[in-house]
Amino acid sequence: MRTGDVAKIDAHGFLYIVDRTKDVIKSGGEWISSLDLEGAALGHPAIAECAVIAAAHPKWGERPLLVARLEQGRTATPEDIRAYLSDKVAKWWLPDDVVFVDDLPHTATGKLSKLTLRERFKDHVLPTAAQ
């Protein structure tokens, strides 16, 4: 769409805004919705807030990187999060890495600043990049 949104129309003619073009992750020629992956991850009881951004990958072009802030007093590992997501999203949508942070950046309107996160993690090396 001209607005920069990615949308789809279902068989009944309903229009769904899927993601922003700058936020979708193109992995091996397939699209991964950062919004859908974030929504699934937010169901994990330890995650208070999260964002999914694209991280460079030598084979696939881009892969999902989940950046999460945990609920106070809760703990989780990247493996915990990936296991939780394993029956909620397609296997190839699973984030290649999960990074835990103390705080996530927000814009003046209170939205998560993926622009800031992309800049902060632009040199992040995914554990799967060596495979």
OpenMM code with the backbone's topology and positions (N, CA, C; nanometers):
from openmm import Vec3, app, unit

residues = "MET ARG THR GLY ASP VAL ALA LYS ILE ASP ALA HIS GLY PHE LEU TYR ILE VAL ASP ARG THR LYS ASP VAL ILE LYS SER GLY GLY GLU TRP ILE SER SER LEU ASP LEU GLU GLY ALA ALA LEU GLY HIS PRO ALA ILE ALA GLU CYS ALA VAL ILE ALA ALA ALA HIS PRO LYS TRP GLY GLU ARG PRO LEU LEU VAL ALA ARG LEU GLU GLN GLY ARG THR ALA THR PRO GLU ASP ILE ARG ALA TYR LEU SER ASP LYS VAL ALA LYS TRP TRP LEU PRO ASP ASP VAL VAL PHE VAL ASP ASP LEU PRO HIS THR ALA THR GLY LYS LEU SER LYS LEU THR LEU ARG GLU ARG PHE LYS ASP HIS VAL LEU PRO THR ALA ALA GLN".split()
positions = [
    Vec3(0.0843, -0.1176, 0.0000),
    Vec3(0.0000, 0.0000, 0.0000),
    Vec3(0.0893, 0.1245, 0.0000),
    Vec3(0.0365, 0.2347, -0.0481),
    Vec3(0.1143, 0.3588, -0.0519),
    Vec3(0.1505, 0.4100, 0.0874),
    Vec3(0.0801, 0.3635, 0.1891),
    Vec3(0.1068, 0.4069, 0.3262),
    Vec3(0.2319, 0.3419, 0.3846),
    Vec3(0.2849, 0.2403, 0.3155),
    Vec3(0.3983, 0.1656, 0.3692),
    Vec3(0.3552, 0.0430, 0.4470),
    Vec3(0.2251, 0.0161, 0.4459),
    Vec3(0.1737, -0.1027, 0.5135),
    Vec3(0.1684, -0.2199, 0.4165),
    Vec3(0.1842, -0.3400, 0.4706),
    Vec3(0.1643, -0.4626, 0.3945),
    Vec3(0.0270, -0.5133, 0.4356),
    Vec3(-0.0573, -0.5430, 0.3374),
    Vec3(-0.1926, -0.5867, 0.3671),
    Vec3(-0.2277, -0.7093, 0.2847),
    Vec3(-0.3323, -0.7788, 0.3284),
    Vec3(-0.3838, -0.8915, 0.2514),
    Vec3(-0.5357, -0.8856, 0.2552),
    Vec3(-0.5970, -0.9420, 0.1532),
    Vec3(-0.7417, -0.9517, 0.1462),
    Vec3(-0.7766, -1.0994, 0.1504),
    Vec3(-0.8657, -1.1372, 0.2439),
    Vec3(-0.9009, -1.2787, 0.2559),
    Vec3(-1.0102, -1.3161, 0.1559),
    Vec3(-1.0504, -1.4400, 0.1585),
    Vec3(-1.1493, -1.4929, 0.0639),
    Vec3(-1.2851, -1.4237, 0.0760),
    Vec3(-1.3116, -1.3611, 0.1902),
    Vec3(-1.4391, -1.2917, 0.2118),
    Vec3(-1.4304, -1.1428, 0.1798),
    Vec3(-1.3130, -1.0989, 0.1335),
    Vec3(-1.2962, -0.9598, 0.0971),
    Vec3(-1.2538, -0.8680, 0.2109),
    Vec3(-1.2209, -0.9245, 0.3266),
    Vec3(-1.1766, -0.8428, 0.4379),
    Vec3(-1.0291, -0.8055, 0.4195),
    Vec3(-0.9979, -0.6806, 0.4445),
    Vec3(-0.8617, -0.6298, 0.4332),
    Vec3(-0.7954, -0.6360, 0.5697),
    Vec3(-0.6748, -0.6949, 0.5752),
    Vec3(-0.5980, -0.7053, 0.6988),
    Vec3(-0.4648, -0.6358, 0.6803),
    Vec3(-0.4329, -0.5430, 0.7711),
    Vec3(-0.3003, -0.4826, 0.7725),
    Vec3(-0.2100, -0.5826, 0.8430),
    Vec3(-0.1072, -0.6286, 0.7736),
    Vec3(-0.0222, -0.7342, 0.8253),
    Vec3(0.1010, -0.6790, 0.8963),
    Vec3(0.1627, -0.5765, 0.8401),
    Vec3(0.2858, -0.5228, 0.8961),
    Vec3(0.3233, -0.3971, 0.8191),
    Vec3(0.4319, -0.3370, 0.8578),
    Vec3(0.4900, -0.2245, 0.7838),
    Vec3(0.5972, -0.2814, 0.6916),
    Vec3(0.6120, -0.2253, 0.5722),
    Vec3(0.7110, -0.2781, 0.4778),
    Vec3(0.8515, -0.2734, 0.5366),
    Vec3(0.8799, -0.1719, 0.6174),
    Vec3(1.0143, -0.1616, 0.6740),
    Vec3(1.0367, -0.2578, 0.7912),
    Vec3(0.9284, -0.3215, 0.8398),
    Vec3(0.9401, -0.4108, 0.9550),
    Vec3(0.9310, -0.5588, 0.9209),
    Vec3(0.8789, -0.5936, 0.8029),
    Vec3(0.8725, -0.7362, 0.7675),
    Vec3(1.0136, -0.7890, 0.7452),
    Vec3(1.0303, -0.9163, 0.7655),
    Vec3(1.1607, -0.9805, 0.7538),
    Vec3(1.1562, -1.0714, 0.6320),
    Vec3(1.2473, -1.0502, 0.5397),
    Vec3(1.2525, -1.1336, 0.4195),
    Vec3(1.3618, -1.2376, 0.4396),
    Vec3(1.3186, -1.3607, 0.4596),
    Vec3(1.4107, -1.4689, 0.4904),
    Vec3(1.4030, -1.5745, 0.3807),
    Vec3(1.5076, -1.5851, 0.3027),
    Vec3(1.5112, -1.6842, 0.1959),
    Vec3(1.4002, -1.6665, 0.0943),
    Vec3(1.3591, -1.5435, 0.0709),
    Vec3(1.2535, -1.5154, -0.0259),
    Vec3(1.1134, -1.5212, 0.0313),
    Vec3(1.0983, -1.5576, 0.1573),
    Vec3(0.9676, -1.5633, 0.2234),
    Vec3(0.9564, -1.4490, 0.3240),
    Vec3(0.8348, -1.4029, 0.3472),
    Vec3(0.8113, -1.2920, 0.4395),
    Vec3(0.7700, -1.3430, 0.5765),
    Vec3(0.8255, -1.2817, 0.6801),
    Vec3(0.7889, -1.3101, 0.8185),
    Vec3(0.7350, -1.1806, 0.8776),
    Vec3(0.6153, -1.1861, 0.9322),
    Vec3(0.5543, -1.0685, 0.9931),
    Vec3(0.6116, -1.0459, 1.1329),
    Vec3(0.6747, -0.9317, 1.1514),
    Vec3(0.7281, -0.9004, 1.2840),
    Vec3(0.6142, -0.8846, 1.3849),
    Vec3(0.5012, -0.8288, 1.3406),
    Vec3(0.3876, -0.8089, 1.4316),
    Vec3(0.3297, -0.9411, 1.4802),
    Vec3(0.3142, -1.0371, 1.3903),
    Vec3(0.2602, -1.1674, 1.4310),
    Vec3(0.3554, -1.2395, 1.5262),
    Vec3(0.4836, -1.2310, 1.4986),
    Vec3(0.5821, -1.2967, 1.5846),
    Vec3(0.5877, -1.2289, 1.7213),
    Vec3(0.5799, -1.0957, 1.7239),
    Vec3(0.5761, -1.0231, 1.8513),
    Vec3(0.4516, -1.0601, 1.9316),
    Vec3(0.3382, -1.0671, 1.8634),
    Vec3(0.2139, -1.1033, 1.9321),
    Vec3(0.2217, -1.2398, 1.9964),
    Vec3(0.2804, -1.3350, 1.9261),
    Vec3(0.2963, -1.4692, 1.9818),
    Vec3(0.3913, -1.4667, 2.1012),
    Vec3(0.5020, -1.3950, 2.0888),
    Vec3(0.6016, -1.3898, 2.1972),
    Vec3(0.5457, -1.3233, 2.3222),
    Vec3(0.4593, -1.2245, 2.3042),
    Vec3(0.4017, -1.1549, 2.4197),
    Vec3(0.3125, -1.2450, 2.5046),
    Vec3(0.2741, -1.3592, 2.4509),
    Vec3(0.1976, -1.4551, 2.5296),
    Vec3(0.2811, -1.5296, 2.6324),
    Vec3(0.4129, -1.5249, 2.6180),
    Vec3(0.5002, -1.5914, 2.7156),
    Vec3(0.4904, -1.5157, 2.8483),
    Vec3(0.4687, -1.5847, 2.9591),
    Vec3(0.4469, -1.5160, 3.0871),
    Vec3(0.5647, -1.4329, 3.1370),
    Vec3(0.6858, -1.4593, 3.0897),
    Vec3(0.8015, -1.3835, 3.1371),
    Vec3(0.8262, -1.2570, 3.0553),
    Vec3(0.7658, -1.2451, 2.9374),
    Vec3(0.7930, -1.1297, 2.8513),
    Vec3(0.6961, -1.0157, 2.8805),
    Vec3(0.7518, -0.9018, 2.9177),
    Vec3(0.6717, -0.7824, 2.9427),
    Vec3(0.6516, -0.7025, 2.8147),
    Vec3(0.7542, -0.6991, 2.7332),
    Vec3(0.7517, -0.6168, 2.6117),
    Vec3(0.8574, -0.6722, 2.5176),
    Vec3(0.8296, -0.6676, 2.3875),
    Vec3(0.9282, -0.7185, 2.2937),
    Vec3(0.9116, -0.6555, 2.1567),
    Vec3(1.0149, -0.6710, 2.0766),
    Vec3(1.0132, -0.6275, 1.9374),
    Vec3(1.0919, -0.7291, 1.8565),
    Vec3(1.0491, -0.7495, 1.7332),
    Vec3(1.1200, -0.8374, 1.6414),
    Vec3(1.1745, -0.7514, 1.5282),
    Vec3(1.3029, -0.7652, 1.5029),
    Vec3(1.3668, -0.6926, 1.3937),
    Vec3(1.4443, -0.7920, 1.3081),
    Vec3(1.4782, -0.7485, 1.1882),
    Vec3(1.5576, -0.8326, 1.0991),
    Vec3(1.7046, -0.8199, 1.1350),
    Vec3(1.7718, -0.9338, 1.1357),
    Vec3(1.9173, -0.9362, 1.1529),
    Vec3(1.9759, -1.0016, 1.0285),
    Vec3(2.0891, -0.9504, 0.9857),
    Vec3(2.1528, -1.0026, 0.8646),
    Vec3(2.1945, -1.1480, 0.8838),
    Vec3(2.1759, -1.2262, 0.7778),
    Vec3(2.2154, -1.3667, 0.7791),
    Vec3(2.2801, -1.3988, 0.6452),
    Vec3(2.3984, -1.4619, 0.6449),
    Vec3(2.4699, -1.4854, 0.5194),
    Vec3(2.3978, -1.5777, 0.4210),
    Vec3(2.3199, -1.6724, 0.4709),
    Vec3(2.2499, -1.7654, 0.3819),
    Vec3(2.1092, -1.7182, 0.3465),
    Vec3(2.0346, -1.6695, 0.4438),
    Vec3(1.8934, -1.6381, 0.4265),
    Vec3(1.8644, -1.4913, 0.4010),
    Vec3(1.9648, -1.4066, 0.4049),
    Vec3(1.9439, -1.2624, 0.3864),
    Vec3(1.9093, -1.1948, 0.5174),
    Vec3(1.7946, -1.2297, 0.5728),
    Vec3(1.7526, -1.1771, 0.7027),
    Vec3(1.6889, -1.2903, 0.7826),
    Vec3(1.7022, -1.2799, 0.9131),
    Vec3(1.6363, -1.3720, 1.0058),
    Vec3(1.5855, -1.2912, 1.1239),
    Vec3(1.4819, -1.3421, 1.1922),
    Vec3(1.4260, -1.2679, 1.3052),
    Vec3(1.5173, -1.2676, 1.4281),
    Vec3(1.5264, -1.1497, 1.4876),
    Vec3(1.5928, -1.1300, 1.6160),
    Vec3(1.4864, -1.0753, 1.7102),
    Vec3(1.4599, -1.1458, 1.8184),
    Vec3(1.3621, -1.1034, 1.9173),
    Vec3(1.4356, -1.0324, 2.0303),
    Vec3(1.3985, -0.9087, 2.0539),
    Vec3(1.4560, -0.8297, 2.1633),
    Vec3(1.3456, -0.8144, 2.2668),
    Vec3(1.3713, -0.8599, 2.3893),
    Vec3(1.2647, -0.8652, 2.4892),
    Vec3(1.3078, -0.8075, 2.6230),
    Vec3(1.2104, -0.7453, 2.6887),
    Vec3(1.2256, -0.7018, 2.8272),
    Vec3(1.1378, -0.7944, 2.9101),
    Vec3(1.1981, -0.8537, 3.0127),
    Vec3(1.1255, -0.9489, 3.0960),
    Vec3(1.0474, -0.8781, 3.2062),
    Vec3(0.9413, -0.9442, 3.2500),
    Vec3(0.8666, -0.8968, 3.3663),
    Vec3(0.9600, -0.8962, 3.4863),
    Vec3(0.9424, -0.7994, 3.5732),
    Vec3(1.0270, -0.7902, 3.6915),
    Vec3(1.0163, -0.9188, 3.7742),
    Vec3(1.1320, -0.9739, 3.8092),
    Vec3(1.1377, -1.0955, 3.8896),
    Vec3(1.1239, -1.2243, 3.8105),
    Vec3(1.1043, -1.2146, 3.6795),
    Vec3(1.0897, -1.3346, 3.5956),
    Vec3(1.2213, -1.3632, 3.5244),
    Vec3(1.2418, -1.4878, 3.4914),
    Vec3(1.3598, -1.5273, 3.4149),
    Vec3(1.3155, -1.6129, 3.2961),
    Vec3(1.3979, -1.6138, 3.1954),
    Vec3(1.3750, -1.6974, 3.0772),
    Vec3(1.5070, -1.7058, 3.0023),
    Vec3(1.5179, -1.8063, 2.9200),
    Vec3(1.6345, -1.8208, 2.8331),
    Vec3(1.5861, -1.8122, 2.6888),
    Vec3(1.6766, -1.7863, 2.5954),
    Vec3(1.6358, -1.7893, 2.4546),
    Vec3(1.5702, -1.9231, 2.4170),
    Vec3(1.6203, -2.0318, 2.4731),
    Vec3(1.5639, -2.1634, 2.4445),
    Vec3(1.4205, -2.1744, 2.4965),
    Vec3(1.3937, -2.1171, 2.6157),
    Vec3(1.2575, -2.1155, 2.6709),
    Vec3(1.1615, -2.0458, 2.5749),
    Vec3(1.2045, -1.9312, 2.5244),
    Vec3(1.1191, -1.8512, 2.4361),
    Vec3(1.0955, -1.9257, 2.3048),
    Vec3(1.2005, -1.9793, 2.2481),
    Vec3(1.1856, -2.0537, 2.1220),
    Vec3(1.0953, -2.1763, 2.1405),
    Vec3(1.1100, -2.2473, 2.2526),
    Vec3(1.0246, -2.3631, 2.2798),
    Vec3(0.8783, -2.3189, 2.2934),
    Vec3(0.8551, -2.2091, 2.3613),
    Vec3(0.7193, -2.1566, 2.3767),
    Vec3(0.6576, -2.1240, 2.2402),
    Vec3(0.7373, -2.0655, 2.1521),
    Vec3(0.6877, -2.0245, 2.0208),
    Vec3(0.6722, -2.1401, 1.9222),
    Vec3(0.7344, -2.2538, 1.9526),
    Vec3(0.7438, -2.3623, 1.8550),
    Vec3(0.6097, -2.4147, 1.8052),
    Vec3(0.5048, -2.4055, 1.8856),
    Vec3(0.3738, -2.4516, 1.8378),
    Vec3(0.2793, -2.3355, 1.8057),
    Vec3(0.3348, -2.2140, 1.8030),
    Vec3(0.2533, -2.0957, 1.7762),
    Vec3(0.2825, -2.0300, 1.6417),
    Vec3(0.4002, -2.0554, 1.5898),
    Vec3(0.4391, -1.9987, 1.4602),
    Vec3(0.5080, -2.1077, 1.3776),
    Vec3(0.5191, -2.0825, 1.2494),
    Vec3(0.5894, -2.1774, 1.1626),
    Vec3(0.7335, -2.1925, 1.2095),
    Vec3(0.7880, -2.3122, 1.1927),
    Vec3(0.9244, -2.3399, 1.2387),
    Vec3(1.0241, -2.2400, 1.1821),
    Vec3(1.0090, -2.2049, 1.0545),
    Vec3(1.1050, -2.1135, 0.9925),
    Vec3(1.0855, -1.9690, 1.0375),
    Vec3(0.9789, -1.9410, 1.1140),
    Vec3(0.9576, -1.8089, 1.1731),
    Vec3(1.0290, -1.7945, 1.3077),
    Vec3(1.0681, -1.9042, 1.3698),
    Vec3(1.1292, -1.8956, 1.5033),
    Vec3(1.2503, -1.8028, 1.4996),
    Vec3(1.2624, -1.7140, 1.5984),
    Vec3(1.3767, -1.6224, 1.5998),
    Vec3(1.5077, -1.6999, 1.6099),
    Vec3(1.6062, -1.6549, 1.5340),
    Vec3(1.7378, -1.7179, 1.5399),
    Vec3(1.8107, -1.6814, 1.6680),
    Vec3(1.7683, -1.5723, 1.7314),
    Vec3(1.8283, -1.5322, 1.8581),
    Vec3(1.7257, -1.4532, 1.9367),
    Vec3(1.7385, -1.4597, 2.0690),
    Vec3(1.6564, -1.3811, 2.1607),
    Vec3(1.7535, -1.3073, 2.2508),
    Vec3(1.7396, -1.1752, 2.2540),
    Vec3(1.8261, -1.0917, 2.3366),
    Vec3(1.7391, -1.0254, 2.4431),
    Vec3(1.7821, -1.0346, 2.5678),
    Vec3(1.7089, -0.9732, 2.6773),
    Vec3(1.7738, -0.8396, 2.7123),
    Vec3(1.6918, -0.7362, 2.7277),
    Vec3(1.7399, -0.6025, 2.7598),
    Vec3(1.6642, -0.5503, 2.8814),
    Vec3(1.7233, -0.4507, 2.9471),
    Vec3(1.6584, -0.3913, 3.0639),
    Vec3(1.5474, -0.2949, 3.0242),
    Vec3(1.5611, -0.2353, 2.9048),
    Vec3(1.4627, -0.1369, 2.8610),
    Vec3(1.4593, -0.1341, 2.7090),
    Vec3(1.3434, -0.1090, 2.6530),
    Vec3(1.3282, -0.0959, 2.5083),
    Vec3(1.3017, 0.0504, 2.4746),
    Vec3(1.3570, 0.0984, 2.3644),
    Vec3(1.3372, 0.2393, 2.3273),
    Vec3(1.1965, 0.2630, 2.2711),
    Vec3(1.1426, 0.3799, 2.3027),
    Vec3(1.0100, 0.4185, 2.2540),
    Vec3(1.0179, 0.5525, 2.1814),
    Vec3(0.9234, 0.5730, 2.0916),
    Vec3(0.9138, 0.7014, 2.0222),
    Vec3(0.8390, 0.8000, 2.1117),
    Vec3(0.8261, 0.9224, 2.0660),
    Vec3(0.7545, 1.0249, 2.1425),
    Vec3(0.6071, 0.9891, 2.1616),
    Vec3(0.5526, 0.9063, 2.0718),
    Vec3(0.4123, 0.8657, 2.0846),
    Vec3(0.3955, 0.7379, 2.1654),
    Vec3(0.5052, 0.6816, 2.2169),
    Vec3(0.4988, 0.5642, 2.3024),
    Vec3(0.5140, 0.4320, 2.2300),
    Vec3(0.5284, 0.4350, 2.0977),
    Vec3(0.5486, 0.3102, 2.0230),
    Vec3(0.6933, 0.2656, 2.0385),
    Vec3(0.7137, 0.1340, 2.0250),
    Vec3(0.8506, 0.0836, 2.0273),
    Vec3(0.9254, 0.1393, 1.9068),
    Vec3(1.0481, 0.1829, 1.9282),
    Vec3(1.1288, 0.2395, 1.8204),
    Vec3(1.2144, 0.1303, 1.7568),
    Vec3(1.1595, 0.0702, 1.6518),
    Vec3(1.2356, -0.0328, 1.5817),
    Vec3(1.3536, 0.0293, 1.5078),
    Vec3(1.3411, 0.1543, 1.4687),
    Vec3(1.4523, 0.2246, 1.4046),
    Vec3(1.5725, 0.2264, 1.4991),
    Vec3(1.5504, 0.2606, 1.6243),
    Vec3(1.6573, 0.2626, 1.7247),
    Vec3(1.7121, 0.1219, 1.7473),
    Vec3(1.6234, 0.0237, 1.7534),
    Vec3(1.6688, -0.1145, 1.7740),
    Vec3(1.7491, -0.1654, 1.6553),
    Vec3(1.7059, -0.1333, 1.5325),
    Vec3(1.7822, -0.1759, 1.4148),
    Vec3(1.9219, -0.1154, 1.4163),
    Vec3(1.9325, 0.0092, 1.4586),
    Vec3(2.0643, 0.0746, 1.4667),
    Vec3(2.1485, 0.0084, 1.5767),
    Vec3(2.0863, -0.0148, 1.6911),
    Vec3(2.1582, -0.0732, 1.8049),
    Vec3(2.2097, -0.2141, 1.7754),
    Vec3(2.1319, -0.2932, 1.7010),
    Vec3(2.1675, -0.4326, 1.6759),
    Vec3(2.2138, -0.4572, 1.5321),
    Vec3(2.2554, -0.3516, 1.4617),
    Vec3(2.2947, -0.3666, 1.3212),
    Vec3(2.4136, -0.4598, 1.3019),
    Vec3(2.4988, -0.4724, 1.4017),
    Vec3(2.6159, -0.5601, 1.3909),
    Vec3(2.5992, -0.6906, 1.4688),
    Vec3(2.4768, -0.7189, 1.5122),
    Vec3(2.4518, -0.8403, 1.5909),
    Vec3(2.4767, -0.9637, 1.5039),
    Vec3(2.5524, -1.0567, 1.5544),
    Vec3(2.5813, -1.1801, 1.4829),
    Vec3(2.4907, -1.2894, 1.5382),
    Vec3(2.4070, -1.3426, 1.4526),
    Vec3(2.3171, -1.4496, 1.4932),
    Vec3(2.3943, -1.5797, 1.5156),
    Vec3(2.3557, -1.6595, 1.6137),
    Vec3(2.4254, -1.7865, 1.6352),
    Vec3(2.4133, -1.8803, 1.5158),
    Vec3(2.3109, -1.8633, 1.4342),
    Vec3(2.2905, -1.9488, 1.3187),
    Vec3(2.3702, -1.9030, 1.1972),
    Vec3(2.4334, -1.7872, 1.2046),
    Vec3(2.5073, -1.7313, 1.0896),
    Vec3(2.6281, -1.8164, 1.0532),
    Vec3(2.6827, -1.8896, 1.1483),
    Vec3(2.8005, -1.9722, 1.1232),
    Vec3(2.7645, -2.1096, 1.0688),
    Vec3(2.6368, -2.1435, 1.0708),
    Vec3(2.5935, -2.2778, 1.0278),
    Vec3(2.5847, -2.2865, 0.8773),
] * unit.nanometer
topology = app.Topology()
chain = topology.addChain("A")
for resn in residues:
    res = topology.addResidue(resn, chain)
    for name in ("N", "CA", "C"):
        topology.addAtom(name, app.Element.getBySymbol(name[0]), res)
